[in-house]
Amino acid sequence: MSEAAGAQPIFTIEKLYVKDLSLEIPHAPTIFLEQEQPQIDLQLHNQAVSVEDGVFEVSVTVTVTARLAEKGKTMFLVEAKQAGIFQVRNLPEEELDTVLSVVCPNILYPYLREVVSDISVRAGFAPVLLNPINFEALHQQQKQQQVEAAAAVTH
């Protein structure tokens, strides 16, 4: 174990890929005749799963729902999951958590943005341009919520 402690940290991208992609246009073709601008709802999730020792699959999933507020109709729904296989070795647990929750999603997110924009255009709609995400702030927020939840349980 002392050899591993002195070993240099390793971080490599083994593979980047679209793991899942779904498009629904429930009211086609009449929805294309609508003039109202849709309201866009976004949901974002990321996760990391160990594939084998020192190798992880990290994924970022976004669900984009475009709705017509006045009519309550869904124009389209896109769900896309961008994933990557990363080799991460010789890092302390706290740093590993940060790499898997912040660094890897930061690498994946631009690809996910491109997939969502492309699929919305191919579906016949204006491109959906996802805003940049601060994964570090999200990670800190999740950690704070975990601390608060643990404190609530002990009281």
Summary of the structure (lengths in Angstrom):
residues: 155
radius of gyration: 19.5
end to end distance: 38.5
largest distance: 67.1
contacts: 409
relative contact order: 0.18
helix: 38%
strand: 39%
